[in-house]
Amino acid sequence: MDNKLAKTVKTGLAATAVAGAAMAVYETKVKHFSYSKIDTIPSGSAPEQLVYGCIALEGGSLRGLYTAGVLDALMAEGVNLQTTVGVSAGAMCGFNYVSGQIGRTARFNLSNRFNQRYVGVGAYVENQSPFGFKYVFEDETNVEKLDRERFMDPARRFVAVATNIETVEPAYLDRDEVSDVFGAIRASATLPVVSEPVELDGVRYLDGGVTVSIPYQWPVDQGYEKIVIVRTLSRDAKKQPESSATIKLAEQRYKDNPQLITALKNKVDRYDAEVWACEKLEEEGRAFIIAPSEPVTISRMEADLEKLGDLYWLGHNDAMAQMADLKTYLNMA
């Protein structure tokens, strides 16, 4: 065997060994700490054809699994809204909707909940946040690579909602207007008190949920005639206020920014006003709402993968149950 052939064989054996080791890690670590029915999560690509309108995605941390289920159902049915605006978890789900990758959000969350690079101490050390955004946005994860070309398609618009710390007003960060869209998504989902703010283009941001939970107003102001709103709490649910411990920490950390503290204290009243406004739009035929048909009982940092998986399927099934009415609303039927 000549040296060139020997080198080729050696390289092939090494690659086989690496692939075998990766599979072993998946079987013993990733799969073991994944949702038991993760293999049932759908996959594939959404059709290319777009539907005029805007989809507005509520935040809610890991309640975003509901949104992931809704969006997968929409993509499979060819309901690809031209514009997506999302707050926090809504932005985290929304970018995979724009890239047209069915199941990617769910597979990532349901197989990485116990990955320290994504959630936990390891994530905090690397990101100064309970969630590991660096791991989310790099390609070397345990799910399919993000279709960046499709995500950046100028035919579609993507907006992540963050909170400007200085003005304590919502900032609508357009993919095509910021220097780093993934930094914008991270800013949108950067939890207050426990996370360091994200600086983007000279401005510091925190979670969009500090000032907006359901981003319905932006598409109204932009003049969209068709608005689909995806909520992560059932219609009769009440938003829980921040705990007294969280407020005390906020008062210490943001003592020089009383407006920010006030925003955190007033989030329940603001949320109630947003819900009322969304329902009024729905009554007038100006919006279509998809909301959990059952109470959502998971916590912000839920650790029960089966409950998270069930929430995904609740979103998927709720969307399918409303699909005919939704397509009629969007003039697709």
JOFENGI-V83696 format. One record per run of one state. SS is the DSSP state (A for helix, B for strand, O for the rest). FROM is the first residue (numbers start at 1). TO is the last residue. If there is no record, write none. Layout:
((SS:FROM:TO) (SS:FROM:TO))
This chain:
((O:1:2) (A:3:30) (O:31:37) (A:38:40) (O:41:44) (B:45:45) (O:46:50) (B:51:57) (O:58:60) (A:61:76) (O:77:80) (B:81:87) (O:88:88) (A:89:98) (O:99:100) (B:101:101) (O:102:103) (A:104:112) (O:113:118) (B:119:119) (O:120:120) (A:121:127) (O:128:130) (B:131:131) (O:132:132) (A:133:137) (O:138:147) (A:148:151) (O:152:156) (B:157:164) (O:165:168) (B:169:174) (O:175:180) (A:181:188) (O:189:197) (B:198:200) (O:201:202) (B:203:207) (A:208:210) (O:211:215) (A:216:222) (O:223:226) (B:227:230) (O:231:243) (A:244:253) (O:254:257) (A:258:265) (O:266:266) (A:267:283) (O:284:287) (B:288:290) (O:291:304) (A:305:321) (O:322:322) (A:323:329) (O:330:333))
